């Protein structure tokens, strides 16, 4: 895969209330790299390999690149929009377009 394009090429898969994003780590990629992803929206449970992830900052999650997958589960999801109506938006499982995920590789302790 071309450098920096691994996550962009990952195709999201819907499974009920979950959206799963899977990728294959390049063979020459270093181990232990965390990728910071901006995941926006309220009511999403973010996890990897069955372990819940907590944001490290507002809407920012440190994702293990080694895990090769990320799961977003619809708990009571509604999109994050500034200045929008406060009326909740009901939605089924979110569909995540890999082009909307912002990633910057960074080694975390």
BAFI-3210 file (N, C-alpha, C; in Angstrom, 3 decimals, decimal comma, padded with zeros to 6 digits):
// residues 109
n [1|2|3|4|5|6|7|8|9|10|11|12|13|14|15|16|17|18|19|20|21|22|23|24|25|26|27|28|29|30|31|32|33|34|35|36|37|38|39|40|41|42|43|44|45|46|47|48|49|50|51|52|53|54|55|56|57|58|59|60|61|62|63|64|65|66|67|68|69|70|71|72|73|74|75|76|77|78|79|80|81|82|83|84|85|86|87|88|89|90|91|92|93|94|95|96|97|98|99|100|101|102|103|104|105|106|107|108|109]
n.u [000,833|000,367|002,316|000,947|-001,698|-003,159|-005,343|-007,141|-007,838|-009,250|-012,291|-015,388|-017,549|-020,865|-022,599|-025,311|-025,880|-023,355|-020,385|-017,634|-014,264|-011,621|-008,149|-005,017|-001,893|001,090|003,963|006,505|005,979|006,408|006,031|003,605|002,578|000,416|-002,453|-003,891|-007,225|-009,870|-013,033|-016,223|-019,363|-022,177|-022,991|-021,677|-020,000|-016,721|-014,391|-011,733|-010,858|-012,676|-012,213|-013,127|-012,531|-011,441|-011,789|-008,830|-008,742|-011,150|-013,256|-011,101|-009,335|-006,954|-005,771|-004,806|-002,647|-001,645|-003,708|-005,455|-008,151|-011,191|-014,020|-017,167|-019,945|-023,399|-024,887|-026,667|-026,636|-026,081|-025,375|-022,585|-023,099|-022,582|-024,518|-026,921|-030,330|-031,663|-033,124|-033,131|-031,581|-032,580|-030,959|-029,802|-027,188|-024,119|-022,645|-019,459|-017,366|-014,299|-012,796|-013,478|-012,192|-009,725|-006,321|-003,252|-000,221|001,366|003,686|002,821|003,234]
n.v [-001,185|002,281|004,776|006,261|005,852|003,757|003,771|005,341|003,674|001,692|-000,045|000,716|-001,468|-002,319|-003,693|-004,464|-002,403|-001,503|-000,102|-001,187|-000,711|-001,900|-002,587|-003,362|-003,701|-002,436|-004,469|-003,409|-001,480|000,222|-001,275|-000,668|001,868|004,589|006,028|009,125|009,839|011,845|011,648|012,413|013,177|012,498|009,919|007,653|004,595|003,818|001,396|-001,106|-004,320|-005,301|-003,689|-000,762|002,560|005,641|009,152|011,112|013,760|016,321|014,707|013,257|010,308|007,887|005,472|002,129|001,223|-001,261|-003,017|-003,213|-002,789|-000,940|-000,213|001,287|001,908|002,420|004,044|006,100|007,778|010,976|013,467|015,696|019,000|022,396|024,991|023,900|022,723|021,664|019,412|015,937|013,744|010,857|007,857|005,038|002,608|004,339|005,364|005,316|007,178|006,538|008,630|010,770|010,510|011,815|011,504|011,269|009,902|009,005|008,234|006,943|006,980]
n.w [000,000|-000,593|001,011|003,915|003,179|004,192|006,101|004,680|002,593|003,810|004,032|005,376|007,222|007,788|010,547|011,898|014,596|014,503|013,055|011,382|010,864|009,049|008,564|006,961|008,309|007,006|006,272|006,892|008,762|011,864|015,163|017,787|017,247|017,719|016,365|016,042|015,852|014,656|015,706|015,313|016,785|018,828|021,173|020,278|020,724|020,965|020,063|020,210|019,335|021,246|023,462|025,079|023,956|025,208|024,710|024,118|023,994|023,199|021,007|019,968|019,483|020,527|018,604|018,267|015,814|015,257|015,919|013,754|013,345|013,972|015,875|015,751|017,616|017,544|020,035|021,027|018,704|017,309|014,943|015,355|015,293|014,921|016,238|015,397|015,446|018,615|018,648|018,862|016,521|015,109|014,317|012,489|012,556|012,305|009,252|008,308|006,439|005,153|004,195|005,737|008,106|010,098|010,383|012,157|012,441|015,476|017,927|020,989|024,541]
ca.u [000,000|001,114|002,558|-000,070|-003,013|-003,729|-006,675|-008,013|-008,291|-010,083|-013,711|-016,250|-018,546|-021,955|-023,042|-026,326|-025,658|-021,913|-019,626|-016,293|-013,262|-010,476|-007,019|-003,882|-000,681|002,205|004,971|007,636|005,496|006,856|005,026|003,298|002,177|-000,965|-002,914|-004,936|-008,329|-010,965|-014,311|-017,187|-020,746|-022,528|-023,672|-020,911|-019,072|-015,552|-013,638|-010,818|-010,699|-013,534|-011,848|-013,622|-011,548|-011,887|-011,094|-007,683|-009,141|-012,490|-013,438|-009,834|-009,084|-005,668|-006,115|-003,658|-002,562|-001,375|-004,956|-005,997|-009,599|-011,829|-015,462|-018,022|-021,274|-024,445|-025,577|-027,742|-025,842|-026,595|-024,190|-022,146|-023,234|-022,590|-025,641|-028,076|-031,465|-031,371|-033,963|-032,272|-031,717|-032,513|-030,182|-029,353|-025,731|-023,471|-021,816|-018,256|-016,622|-012,900|-012,220|-013,784|-011,374|-008,487|-005,353|-001,859|000,506|002,209|004,029|002,332|003,862]
ca.v [000,000|003,528|005,372|007,196|005,597|002,534|004,027|005,877|002,570|000,770|000,060|000,472|-002,524|-002,216|-004,935|-004,051|-001,046|-001,253|000,108|-001,702|-000,302|-002,816|-002,285|-004,260|-002,952|-002,789|-005,304|-002,620|-000,434|-000,056|-001,719|000,222|003,201|005,011|007,017|009,971|010,017|012,725|010,957|013,390|012,745|012,079|008,637|006,566|003,830|003,550|000,298|-001,912|-005,680|-005,461|-002,760|000,594|003,636|006,935|010,221|011,735|015,164|016,381|014,039|012,680|008,980|007,276|004,159|001,261|000,849|-002,698|-003,766|-003,469|-002,577|000,036|-000,417|002,376|001,360|003,406|003,953|007,047|008,672|012,112|014,155|016,909|020,150|023,661|025,882|023,199|022,510|020,728|018,232|014,789|013,099|009,407|007,268|003,662|002,551|005,356|004,911|006,131|007,266|006,598|009,913|011,773|010,267|012,572|010,719|011,702|008,907|009,525|007,218|007,351|006,145]
ca.w [000,000|-000,635|002,316|004,390|002,585|004,744|006,652|003,636|001,747|004,595|003,700|006,534|007,081|008,755|011,167|012,862|015,114|014,502|011,834|011,646|009,890|009,149|007,697|007,055|008,613|006,128|006,928|007,373|009,662|013,230|016,136|018,895|016,807|017,957|015,396|016,619|014,918|015,045|015,504|015,796|016,907|020,179|021,271|019,681|021,553|020,140|020,666|019,411|019,864|022,418|024,529|024,854|023,908|025,722|023,982|024,779|023,942|022,611|019,723|019,505|020,051|020,200|018,077|018,013|014,402|015,242|016,076|012,424|013,264|014,855|015,874|016,230|017,868|017,738|021,315|020,705|017,880|016,556|014,435|016,031|014,409|015,654|015,984|014,837|016,333|019,705|018,479|018,541|015,223|015,260|013,237|012,634|012,667|011,486|008,147|008,368|005,191|005,560|003,795|006,745|009,289|010,063|011,134|012,191|013,234|016,542|018,896|022,309|025,593]
c.u [000,876|001,218|001,448|-001,471|-003,714|-005,143|-007,642|-008,587|-009,178|-011,552|-014,551|-017,275|-019,590|-022,331|-024,032|-026,106|-024,186|-021,407|-018,195|-015,382|-012,047|-009,399|-005,918|-002,629|000,427|003,301|006,111|007,240|005,916|005,707|004,789|002,867|000,704|-001,286|-004,013|-005,987|-009,342|-012,260|-015,378|-018,601|-020,997|-023,200|-022,955|-020,030|-017,940|-014,739|-012,697|-010,668|-011,480|-013,229|-012,324|-012,467|-012,188|-011,145|-009,929|-007,855|-010,520|-012,488|-012,153|-009,582|-007,708|-005,943|-004,839|-003,675|-002,339|-002,655|-005,622|-007,503|-010,049|-013,328|-016,155|-019,411|-022,234|-025,118|-026,827|-027,114|-026,668|-025,374|-023,866|-022,218|-023,326|-023,810|-026,868|-029,186|-031,098|-032,246|-033,075|-032,584|-031,572|-031,787|-029,921|-027,838|-025,089|-022,651|-020,629|-017,534|-015,162|-012,235|-012,484|-012,985|-010,049|-007,483|-003,966|-001,098|001,385|002,459|003,625|002,995|002,967]
c.v [001,246|004,114|006,362|006,927|004,384|002,761|004,544|004,771|001,572|001,021|-000,229|-000,627|-002,344|-003,601|-004,562|-002,609|-000,669|-000,940|-000,285|-001,288|-001,192|-002,389|-003,305|-003,415|-003,386|-003,527|-004,489|-001,513|-000,755|-000,476|-000,639|001,624|003,427|006,100|007,819|010,230|010,988|012,008|011,831|012,837|012,267|010,719|007,486|005,909|003,419|002,450|-000,344|-003,254|-005,881|-004,538|-001,356|001,584|004,906|008,013|010,774|013,251|015,165|015,787|013,411|011,369|008,495|005,816|003,367|000,836|-000,651|-003,529|-004,079|-003,315|-001,534|-000,170|000,804|001,798|002,493|003,157|004,826|008,136|009,790|012,919|015,394|018,053|021,405|024,481|025,214|023,110|021,499|019,484|017,052|014,223|011,605|008,837|005,806|003,704|003,600|004,711|005,863|006,047|007,443|007,911|010,992|011,570|010,995|011,834|011,337|010,722|009,568|008,397|007,728|006,447|005,027]
c.w [000,000|000,768|002,664|003,879|003,177|005,266|005,599|002,759|002,487|004,279|004,946|006,224|008,176|009,244|012,262|013,292|015,113|013,090|012,161|010,494|010,108|008,151|007,922|007,239|007,654|006,908|007,530|008,349|011,097|014,150|017,178|018,520|017,137|016,937|016,075|015,543|015,496|014,684|016,140|015,766|018,321|020,135|020,603|020,735|020,624|020,814|019,653|020,097|021,163|023,582|024,180|024,852|024,444|024,953|024,802|024,809|023,282|021,202|019,157|020,246|019,604|019,850|017,806|016,549|014,264|015,280|014,732|012,308|014,269|014,730|016,458|016,398|018,173|019,080|021,211|019,871|017,287|016,123|015,248|015,030|015,259|015,253|015,408|015,884|017,414|019,628|018,089|017,161|015,449|014,053|013,525|012,712|011,771|010,373|008,113|007,039|005,571|005,141|004,843|008,023|009,114|010,925|011,036|013,053|014,278|017,516|020,268|023,359|026,041]
res [x|x|x|x|x|x|x|x|x|x|x|x|x|x|x|x|x|x|x|x|x|x|x|x|x|x|x|x|x|x|x|x|x|x|x|x|x|x|x|x|x|x|x|x|x|x|x|x|x|x|x|x|x|x|x|x|x|x|x|x|x|x|x|x|x|x|x|x|x|x|x|x|x|x|x|x|x|x|x|x|x|x|x|x|x|x|x|x|x|x|x|x|x|x|x|x|x|x|x|x|x|x|x|x|x|x|x|x|x]
***
